Amino acid sequence: MGFSSQHPGGAQFVLADGSVHFLSEDIDQTLHEHLSTMADGTPVGRF
């Protein structure tokens, strides 16, 4: 199952640093996995 939201085109996510980001439903699957995995050591840079 993926994420879902009533926002058209994506969803709001709260990250561990307390920041909130709107992520598109078209987000690259690899980037989404890196953002969703805790402490995997992979830097994701700006998104």
CHARMM internal coordinates of N, CA and C (Angstrom, degrees):
IC EDIT
DIST 1 N 1 CA 1.4481
DIST 1 CA 1 C 1.5140
ANGL 1 N 1 CA 1 C 109.42
DIST 1 C 2 N 1.2822
ANGL 1 CA 1 C 2 N 115.38
DIHE 1 N 1 CA 1 C 2 N 141.61
DIST 2 N 2 CA 1.4506
ANGL 1 C 2 N 2 CA 121.67
DIHE 1 CA 1 C 2 N 2 CA 176.14
DIST 2 CA 2 C 1.5182
ANGL 2 N 2 CA 2 C 110.29
DIHE 1 C 2 N 2 CA 2 C -98.42
DIST 2 C 3 N 1.3028
ANGL 2 CA 2 C 3 N 115.11
DIHE 2 N 2 CA 2 C 3 N -175.53
DIST 3 N 3 CA 1.4514
ANGL 2 C 3 N 3 CA 119.42
DIHE 2 CA 2 C 3 N 3 CA 176.94
DIST 3 CA 3 C 1.5236
ANGL 3 N 3 CA 3 C 109.35
DIHE 2 C 3 N 3 CA 3 C -80.19
DIST 3 C 4 N 1.3224
ANGL 3 CA 3 C 4 N 115.49
DIHE 3 N 3 CA 3 C 4 N 161.80
DIST 4 N 4 CA 1.4603
ANGL 3 C 4 N 4 CA 119.26
DIHE 3 CA 3 C 4 N 4 CA 176.01
DIST 4 CA 4 C 1.5204
ANGL 4 N 4 CA 4 C 109.02
DIHE 3 C 4 N 4 CA 4 C -144.62
DIST 4 C 5 N 1.3298
ANGL 4 CA 4 C 5 N 115.11
DIHE 4 N 4 CA 4 C 5 N 160.57
DIST 5 N 5 CA 1.4496
ANGL 4 C 5 N 5 CA 121.05
DIHE 4 CA 4 C 5 N 5 CA -177.44
DIST 5 CA 5 C 1.5185
ANGL 5 N 5 CA 5 C 108.89
DIHE 4 C 5 N 5 CA 5 C -162.39
DIST 5 C 6 N 1.3227
ANGL 5 CA 5 C 6 N 116.32
DIHE 5 N 5 CA 5 C 6 N 158.67
DIST 6 N 6 CA 1.4613
ANGL 5 C 6 N 6 CA 119.71
DIHE 5 CA 5 C 6 N 6 CA 173.36
DIST 6 CA 6 C 1.5283
ANGL 6 N 6 CA 6 C 110.98
DIHE 5 C 6 N 6 CA 6 C -86.51
DIST 6 C 7 N 1.3374
ANGL 6 CA 6 C 7 N 117.84
DIHE 6 N 6 CA 6 C 7 N -5.01
DIST 7 N 7 CA 1.4609
ANGL 6 C 7 N 7 CA 121.02
DIHE 6 CA 6 C 7 N 7 CA 175.47
DIST 7 CA 7 C 1.5316
ANGL 7 N 7 CA 7 C 108.85
DIHE 6 C 7 N 7 CA 7 C -74.23
DIST 7 C 8 N 1.3221
ANGL 7 CA 7 C 8 N 118.23
DIHE 7 N 7 CA 7 C 8 N 132.21
DIST 8 N 8 CA 1.4661
ANGL 7 C 8 N 8 CA 118.92
DIHE 7 CA 7 C 8 N 8 CA 177.85
DIST 8 CA 8 C 1.5258
ANGL 8 N 8 CA 8 C 111.02
DIHE 7 C 8 N 8 CA 8 C -68.32
DIST 8 C 9 N 1.3221
ANGL 8 CA 8 C 9 N 116.82
DIHE 8 N 8 CA 8 C 9 N 129.56
DIST 9 N 9 CA 1.4541
ANGL 8 C 9 N 9 CA 121.67
DIHE 8 CA 8 C 9 N 9 CA 172.56
DIST 9 CA 9 C 1.5115
ANGL 9 N 9 CA 9 C 117.08
DIHE 8 C 9 N 9 CA 9 C 91.11
DIST 9 C 10 N 1.3271
ANGL 9 CA 9 C 10 N 118.61
DIHE 9 N 9 CA 9 C 10 N -2.86
DIST 10 N 10 CA 1.4564
ANGL 9 C 10 N 10 CA 119.26
DIHE 9 CA 9 C 10 N 10 CA 179.78
DIST 10 CA 10 C 1.5133
ANGL 10 N 10 CA 10 C 111.96
DIHE 9 C 10 N 10 CA 10 C 166.56
DIST 10 C 11 N 1.3343
ANGL 10 CA 10 C 11 N 115.64
DIHE 10 N 10 CA 10 C 11 N -156.32
DIST 11 N 11 CA 1.4636
ANGL 10 C 11 N 11 CA 120.70
DIHE 10 CA 10 C 11 N 11 CA -177.34
DIST 11 CA 11 C 1.5207
ANGL 11 N 11 CA 11 C 110.57
DIHE 10 C 11 N 11 CA 11 C -151.23
DIST 11 C 12 N 1.3220
ANGL 11 CA 11 C 12 N 116.22
DIHE 11 N 11 CA 11 C 12 N 156.69
DIST 12 N 12 CA 1.4599
ANGL 11 C 12 N 12 CA 122.75
DIHE 11 CA 11 C 12 N 12 CA 174.97
DIST 12 CA 12 C 1.5250
ANGL 12 N 12 CA 12 C 108.27
DIHE 11 C 12 N 12 CA 12 C -84.97
DIST 12 C 13 N 1.3287
ANGL 12 CA 12 C 13 N 116.77
DIHE 12 N 12 CA 12 C 13 N 137.28
DIST 13 N 13 CA 1.4552
ANGL 12 C 13 N 13 CA 122.02
DIHE 12 CA 12 C 13 N 13 CA 178.15
DIST 13 CA 13 C 1.5195
ANGL 13 N 13 CA 13 C 109.31
DIHE 12 C 13 N 13 CA 13 C -128.32
DIST 13 C 14 N 1.3211
ANGL 13 CA 13 C 14 N 117.04
DIHE 13 N 13 CA 13 C 14 N 138.97
DIST 14 N 14 CA 1.4647
ANGL 13 C 14 N 14 CA 122.79
DIHE 13 CA 13 C 14 N 14 CA 173.24
DIST 14 CA 14 C 1.5206
ANGL 14 N 14 CA 14 C 106.70
DIHE 13 C 14 N 14 CA 14 C -99.90
DIST 14 C 15 N 1.3309
ANGL 14 CA 14 C 15 N 116.72
DIHE 14 N 14 CA 14 C 15 N 125.80
DIST 15 N 15 CA 1.4663
ANGL 14 C 15 N 15 CA 121.51
DIHE 14 CA 14 C 15 N 15 CA -179.99
DIST 15 CA 15 C 1.5266
ANGL 15 N 15 CA 15 C 110.12
DIHE 14 C 15 N 15 CA 15 C -94.20
DIST 15 C 16 N 1.3070
ANGL 15 CA 15 C 16 N 116.40
DIHE 15 N 15 CA 15 C 16 N 168.01
DIST 16 N 16 CA 1.4623
ANGL 15 C 16 N 16 CA 122.37
DIHE 15 CA 15 C 16 N 16 CA -176.32
DIST 16 CA 16 C 1.5238
ANGL 16 N 16 CA 16 C 113.00
DIHE 15 C 16 N 16 CA 16 C -60.54
DIST 16 C 17 N 1.3334
ANGL 16 CA 16 C 17 N 117.96
DIHE 16 N 16 CA 16 C 17 N -24.47
DIST 17 N 17 CA 1.4655
ANGL 16 C 17 N 17 CA 120.22
DIHE 16 CA 16 C 17 N 17 CA 178.86
DIST 17 CA 17 C 1.5288
ANGL 17 N 17 CA 17 C 112.10
DIHE 16 C 17 N 17 CA 17 C -84.37
DIST 17 C 18 N 1.3323
ANGL 17 CA 17 C 18 N 117.34
DIHE 17 N 17 CA 17 C 18 N 2.88
DIST 18 N 18 CA 1.4499
ANGL 17 C 18 N 18 CA 122.30
DIHE 17 CA 17 C 18 N 18 CA 178.71
DIST 18 CA 18 C 1.5166
ANGL 18 N 18 CA 18 C 114.56
DIHE 17 C 18 N 18 CA 18 C 90.05
DIST 18 C 19 N 1.3253
ANGL 18 CA 18 C 19 N 117.64
DIHE 18 N 18 CA 18 C 19 N -4.14
DIST 19 N 19 CA 1.4625
ANGL 18 C 19 N 19 CA 120.63
DIHE 18 CA 18 C 19 N 19 CA 178.98
DIST 19 CA 19 C 1.5301
ANGL 19 N 19 CA 19 C 110.14
DIHE 18 C 19 N 19 CA 19 C -78.16
DIST 19 C 20 N 1.3230
ANGL 19 CA 19 C 20 N 115.68
DIHE 19 N 19 CA 19 C 20 N 154.22
DIST 20 N 20 CA 1.4593
ANGL 19 C 20 N 20 CA 122.23
DIHE 19 CA 19 C 20 N 20 CA 178.81
DIST 20 CA 20 C 1.5198
ANGL 20 N 20 CA 20 C 108.21
DIHE 19 C 20 N 20 CA 20 C -117.74
DIST 20 C 21 N 1.3318
ANGL 20 CA 20 C 21 N 116.23
DIHE 20 N 20 CA 20 C 21 N 132.14
DIST 21 N 21 CA 1.4638
ANGL 20 C 21 N 21 CA 121.67
DIHE 20 CA 20 C 21 N 21 CA -178.56
DIST 21 CA 21 C 1.5223
ANGL 21 N 21 CA 21 C 109.89
DIHE 20 C 21 N 21 CA 21 C -133.67
DIST 21 C 22 N 1.3287
ANGL 21 CA 21 C 22 N 115.78
DIHE 21 N 21 CA 21 C 22 N 141.30
DIST 22 N 22 CA 1.4603
ANGL 21 C 22 N 22 CA 121.30
DIHE 21 CA 21 C 22 N 22 CA 171.69
DIST 22 CA 22 C 1.5197
ANGL 22 N 22 CA 22 C 107.27
DIHE 21 C 22 N 22 CA 22 C -87.45
DIST 22 C 23 N 1.3143
ANGL 22 CA 22 C 23 N 116.78
DIHE 22 N 22 CA 22 C 23 N 121.41
DIST 23 N 23 CA 1.4644
ANGL 22 C 23 N 23 CA 121.23
DIHE 22 CA 22 C 23 N 23 CA 178.72
DIST 23 CA 23 C 1.5216
ANGL 23 N 23 CA 23 C 108.77
DIHE 22 C 23 N 23 CA 23 C -109.40
DIST 23 C 24 N 1.3086
ANGL 23 CA 23 C 24 N 115.27
DIHE 23 N 23 CA 23 C 24 N 129.79
DIST 24 N 24 CA 1.4551
ANGL 23 C 24 N 24 CA 122.30
DIHE 23 CA 23 C 24 N 24 CA -179.31
DIST 24 CA 24 C 1.5242
ANGL 24 N 24 CA 24 C 110.82
DIHE 23 C 24 N 24 CA 24 C -66.60
DIST 24 C 25 N 1.3214
ANGL 24 CA 24 C 25 N 115.53
DIHE 24 N 24 CA 24 C 25 N 147.92
DIST 25 N 25 CA 1.4651
ANGL 24 C 25 N 25 CA 119.30
DIHE 24 CA 24 C 25 N 25 CA 174.65
DIST 25 CA 25 C 1.5282
ANGL 25 N 25 CA 25 C 110.90
DIHE 24 C 25 N 25 CA 25 C -67.13
DIST 25 C 26 N 1.3274
ANGL 25 CA 25 C 26 N 117.11
DIHE 25 N 25 CA 25 C 26 N -13.20
DIST 26 N 26 CA 1.4673
ANGL 25 C 26 N 26 CA 122.14
DIHE 25 CA 25 C 26 N 26 CA 178.39
DIST 26 CA 26 C 1.5234
ANGL 26 N 26 CA 26 C 112.47
DIHE 25 C 26 N 26 CA 26 C -96.72
DIST 26 C 27 N 1.3487
ANGL 26 CA 26 C 27 N 117.63
DIHE 26 N 26 CA 26 C 27 N 16.59
DIST 27 N 27 CA 1.4625
ANGL 26 C 27 N 27 CA 121.52
DIHE 26 CA 26 C 27 N 27 CA -178.29
DIST 27 CA 27 C 1.5323
ANGL 27 N 27 CA 27 C 110.18
DIHE 26 C 27 N 27 CA 27 C -57.97
DIST 27 C 28 N 1.3042
ANGL 27 CA 27 C 28 N 115.58
DIHE 27 N 27 CA 27 C 28 N 143.12
DIST 28 N 28 CA 1.4614
ANGL 27 C 28 N 28 CA 120.80
DIHE 27 CA 27 C 28 N 28 CA 176.22
DIST 28 CA 28 C 1.5316
ANGL 28 N 28 CA 28 C 108.78
DIHE 27 C 28 N 28 CA 28 C -57.78
DIST 28 C 29 N 1.3158
ANGL 28 CA 28 C 29 N 117.49
DIHE 28 N 28 CA 28 C 29 N 129.24
DIST 29 N 29 CA 1.4653
ANGL 28 C 29 N 29 CA 122.04
DIHE 28 CA 28 C 29 N 29 CA -174.97
DIST 29 CA 29 C 1.5304
ANGL 29 N 29 CA 29 C 111.91
DIHE 28 C 29 N 29 CA 29 C -60.01
DIST 29 C 30 N 1.3163
ANGL 29 CA 29 C 30 N 118.23
DIHE 29 N 29 CA 29 C 30 N -38.15
DIST 30 N 30 CA 1.4637
ANGL 29 C 30 N 30 CA 120.99
DIHE 29 CA 29 C 30 N 30 CA 179.25
DIST 30 CA 30 C 1.5260
ANGL 30 N 30 CA 30 C 110.68
DIHE 29 C 30 N 30 CA 30 C -64.80
DIST 30 C 31 N 1.3278
ANGL 30 CA 30 C 31 N 117.32
DIHE 30 N 30 CA 30 C 31 N -43.84
DIST 31 N 31 CA 1.4620
ANGL 30 C 31 N 31 CA 121.12
DIHE 30 CA 30 C 31 N 31 CA 177.04
DIST 31 CA 31 C 1.5233
ANGL 31 N 31 CA 31 C 110.41
DIHE 30 C 31 N 31 CA 31 C -61.64
DIST 31 C 32 N 1.3196
ANGL 31 CA 31 C 32 N 117.12
DIHE 31 N 31 CA 31 C 32 N -44.02
DIST 32 N 32 CA 1.4747
ANGL 31 C 32 N 32 CA 120.90
DIHE 31 CA 31 C 32 N 32 CA 178.65
DIST 32 CA 32 C 1.5265
ANGL 32 N 32 CA 32 C 110.48
DIHE 31 C 32 N 32 CA 32 C -59.24
DIST 32 C 33 N 1.3149
ANGL 32 CA 32 C 33 N 117.64
DIHE 32 N 32 CA 32 C 33 N -41.89
DIST 33 N 33 CA 1.4705
ANGL 32 C 33 N 33 CA 121.10
DIHE 32 CA 32 C 33 N 33 CA 178.72
DIST 33 CA 33 C 1.5251
ANGL 33 N 33 CA 33 C 111.00
DIHE 32 C 33 N 33 CA 33 C -64.23
DIST 33 C 34 N 1.3326
ANGL 33 CA 33 C 34 N 117.95
DIHE 33 N 33 CA 33 C 34 N -41.83
DIST 34 N 34 CA 1.4645
ANGL 33 C 34 N 34 CA 120.81
DIHE 33 CA 33 C 34 N 34 CA 179.00
DIST 34 CA 34 C 1.5248
ANGL 34 N 34 CA 34 C 111.33
DIHE 33 C 34 N 34 CA 34 C -65.81
DIST 34 C 35 N 1.3199
ANGL 34 CA 34 C 35 N 117.89
DIHE 34 N 34 CA 34 C 35 N -37.88
DIST 35 N 35 CA 1.4628
ANGL 34 C 35 N 35 CA 121.19
DIHE 34 CA 34 C 35 N 35 CA 177.62
DIST 35 CA 35 C 1.5251
ANGL 35 N 35 CA 35 C 111.92
DIHE 34 C 35 N 35 CA 35 C -69.95
DIST 35 C 36 N 1.3337
ANGL 35 CA 35 C 36 N 116.79
DIHE 35 N 35 CA 35 C 36 N -25.45
DIST 36 N 36 CA 1.4661
ANGL 35 C 36 N 36 CA 121.85
DIHE 35 CA 35 C 36 N 36 CA -176.16
DIST 36 CA 36 C 1.5131
ANGL 36 N 36 CA 36 C 113.80
DIHE 35 C 36 N 36 CA 36 C -93.00
DIST 36 C 37 N 1.3251
ANGL 36 CA 36 C 37 N 118.07
DIHE 36 N 36 CA 36 C 37 N -8.92
DIST 37 N 37 CA 1.4558
ANGL 36 C 37 N 37 CA 121.89
DIHE 36 CA 36 C 37 N 37 CA -176.10
DIST 37 CA 37 C 1.5226
ANGL 37 N 37 CA 37 C 109.72
DIHE 36 C 37 N 37 CA 37 C -99.95
DIST 37 C 38 N 1.3159
ANGL 37 CA 37 C 38 N 116.16
DIHE 37 N 37 CA 37 C 38 N 124.87
DIST 38 N 38 CA 1.4565
ANGL 37 C 38 N 38 CA 120.73
DIHE 37 CA 37 C 38 N 38 CA -177.27
DIST 38 CA 38 C 1.5255
ANGL 38 N 38 CA 38 C 110.29
DIHE 37 C 38 N 38 CA 38 C -80.57
DIST 38 C 39 N 1.3223
ANGL 38 CA 38 C 39 N 115.82
DIHE 38 N 38 CA 38 C 39 N 128.18
DIST 39 N 39 CA 1.4704
ANGL 38 C 39 N 39 CA 123.52
DIHE 38 CA 38 C 39 N 39 CA 171.19
DIST 39 CA 39 C 1.5243
ANGL 39 N 39 CA 39 C 113.69
DIHE 38 C 39 N 39 CA 39 C 56.26
DIST 39 C 40 N 1.3519
ANGL 39 CA 39 C 40 N 117.45
DIHE 39 N 39 CA 39 C 40 N 40.24
DIST 40 N 40 CA 1.4687
ANGL 39 C 40 N 40 CA 118.33
DIHE 39 CA 39 C 40 N 40 CA 177.40
DIST 40 CA 40 C 1.5267
ANGL 40 N 40 CA 40 C 111.57
DIHE 39 C 40 N 40 CA 40 C -84.91
DIST 40 C 41 N 1.3554
ANGL 40 CA 40 C 41 N 117.02
DIHE 40 N 40 CA 40 C 41 N -7.29
DIST 41 N 41 CA 1.4526
ANGL 40 C 41 N 41 CA 121.05
DIHE 40 CA 40 C 41 N 41 CA 176.03
DIST 41 CA 41 C 1.5102
ANGL 41 N 41 CA 41 C 115.12
DIHE 40 C 41 N 41 CA 41 C 81.36
DIST 41 C 42 N 1.3338
ANGL 41 CA 41 C 42 N 118.19
DIHE 41 N 41 CA 41 C 42 N 3.11
DIST 42 N 42 CA 1.4532
ANGL 41 C 42 N 42 CA 121.60
DIHE 41 CA 41 C 42 N 42 CA -179.07
DIST 42 CA 42 C 1.5277
ANGL 42 N 42 CA 42 C 109.61
DIHE 41 C 42 N 42 CA 42 C -90.55
DIST 42 C 43 N 1.3411
ANGL 42 CA 42 C 43 N 118.53
DIHE 42 N 42 CA 42 C 43 N 116.81
DIST 43 N 43 CA 1.4561
ANGL 42 C 43 N 43 CA 119.08
DIHE 42 CA 42 C 43 N 43 CA 176.41
DIST 43 CA 43 C 1.5259
ANGL 43 N 43 CA 43 C 110.03
DIHE 42 C 43 N 43 CA 43 C -71.39
DIST 43 C 44 N 1.3179
ANGL 43 CA 43 C 44 N 117.47
DIHE 43 N 43 CA 43 C 44 N 137.60
DIST 44 N 44 CA 1.4625
ANGL 43 C 44 N 44 CA 120.07
DIHE 43 CA 43 C 44 N 44 CA -178.90
DIST 44 CA 44 C 1.5206
ANGL 44 N 44 CA 44 C 112.54
DIHE 43 C 44 N 44 CA 44 C -105.01
DIST 44 C 45 N 1.3137
ANGL 44 CA 44 C 45 N 117.92
DIHE 44 N 44 CA 44 C 45 N -13.19
DIST 45 N 45 CA 1.4635
ANGL 44 C 45 N 45 CA 120.35
DIHE 44 CA 44 C 45 N 45 CA 179.73
DIST 45 CA 45 C 1.5122
ANGL 45 N 45 CA 45 C 111.57
DIHE 44 C 45 N 45 CA 45 C 66.38
DIST 45 C 46 N 1.3239
ANGL 45 CA 45 C 46 N 116.03
DIHE 45 N 45 CA 45 C 46 N -156.66
DIST 46 N 46 CA 1.4662
ANGL 45 C 46 N 46 CA 120.96
DIHE 45 CA 45 C 46 N 46 CA 179.91
DIST 46 CA 46 C 1.5230
ANGL 46 N 46 CA 46 C 109.08
DIHE 45 C 46 N 46 CA 46 C -83.99
DIST 46 C 47 N 1.2944
ANGL 46 CA 46 C 47 N 115.79
DIHE 46 N 46 CA 46 C 47 N 143.39
DIST 47 N 47 CA 1.4658
ANGL 46 C 47 N 47 CA 119.90
DIHE 46 CA 46 C 47 N 47 CA 179.35
DIST 47 CA 47 C 1.4985
ANGL 47 N 47 CA 47 C 110.88
DIHE 46 C 47 N 47 CA 47 C -139.78
END
COOR INIT
IC SEED 1 N 1 CA 1 C
IC BUILD
